[in-house]
Amino acid sequence: KVAGHFRLTDNQQPGETKNVYTVTLLGNDLQPIGNKVYRSSHPLTFEGIAYNGTYLGVLFKPKNDARRYVDLLDAAGETVSRDTVNYGNLYHENKGLFLVPTREGFISCVASSNGVVVNFSLAMVASDGVSEEWRSTFANKKYSYVPNLLSMSKGKMLLEVERIKRNNNRSFKDVYCIDTQTGKLIFKDESEDSSFSRSAERFSAGTFHDGHAVTLKSFTRISAYKMDGFELSRYNDAGELLDRKKIADDVFFDKVLTENNMPPLGEYERIRVLNYSLNKEGIATVVYEVNAIRDKNGKKLSLDYEYRDAYVLTLSSVFEPGPVVKVEKDYFQLRYKDISALTPMEDFRLKRRLSQGKYDKLALEDLVALHDGPFGFTHSVSGRDYTSNYFFDRTFTEKGVLYKGIRVATFIDGEFQLDFVPLKNNPDFIRVGHAQDGYLKLYEYKYGKGLVDTRLERLSY
């Protein structure tokens, strides 16, 4: 895993009883500077690694141990200090837990349960090895609180906090702004709308821009024939709501296409939102997938969709629609059963076996589920003044999946830029990830062999 200025490697060899992990600090040229080796009789879970320009913070947990540890490492990989950040029961393995860097040190967050409700604590660990400059705990007997980090900038931290009401399990999505120097609450915006479905709405992103806090919250319509929607909100320094815009209809999408001199959707075409993101300038990008219930010759498809193209559109920091780019795709269709996803555990097991080279042939429905859906959108990465959206360029056939490369639609300097990254090894499966700004991490797999290539690709921006 390469992320920013470090690499984490699991070095355990077959037959070894000791678990060995290496955290490698990387320079701006991605060359190693120093290493820290962790040896343990139990597997370790690394839940956060962060670099503040001087020190590396590592948040990890040994198996069968409720405690979390934060190690501070210098550039050579030597331990400066160790702090224990949690003695309670973690609420969820992947929720309410993060480690982020500041100039002064590192802020850790852990949401833990006392058996009745879930509370969360933020703690600042100083870079010079002095433990806990401050600690703030957010608790309420009537609710459980589970935080998610949205953004940090200039001494402020923006959090989405899931507030779960006891007894009826209703869920609210609130916004907290925290002073990172003191850990004190600057403001919070508590939602008045609740949902029994905790996946029905969520904050996808947040940022600070021009003295304002901006959040983007997505939600899912109940009807399969309606598009997913999103809501943008803007606050001043005091937490007062300045503007809010809710978008969830095809009319809005067609209007944006028309204003950008693009043809509107066809009579039998419909759209689905794939992703939302915000860059640090407060510009939102939204990725749409277009499909049709009739094929390109006009024949009705009773059990199938025909997947067409994808669009990426932007909204300014004051929520006005901006440029749109179309990512073209060859038409193809798949049956409903072929696009039904596996359970998360089935999906995990399948990908793990593939990474080990243990699959030679798979049924088409397994191939589609394994390769992350029909269109091929993977994820977005946002920086200070850009957002890049990654798509698989591939075709499904009865014999397998044919990969051509990775398409990248980047919004930068007020315009869209399209990149294409070709593949070298005719892979059966690929994964992409974000390394540093402007770098793409690419993994290529082959059935029966497993991982055959890992490399960094430099994008043109």
Helices and strands as residue ranges (DSSP letters): E 2-3, E 6-10, E 19-26, E 32-40, E 44-51, E 56-62, E 68-73, E 79-86, E 89-90, E 97-101, E 105-113, E 118-126, E 134-138, E 143-153, E 156-165, E 171-179, E 185-189, E 201-209, E 212-219, E 229-235, E 241-247, H 250-259, E 269-278, E 284-292, E 304-315, E 321-327, E 332-335, H 336-339, H 344-355, H 364-370, E 377-382, E 386-397, E 400-412, E 415-422, E 429-434, E 439-446, E 450-458
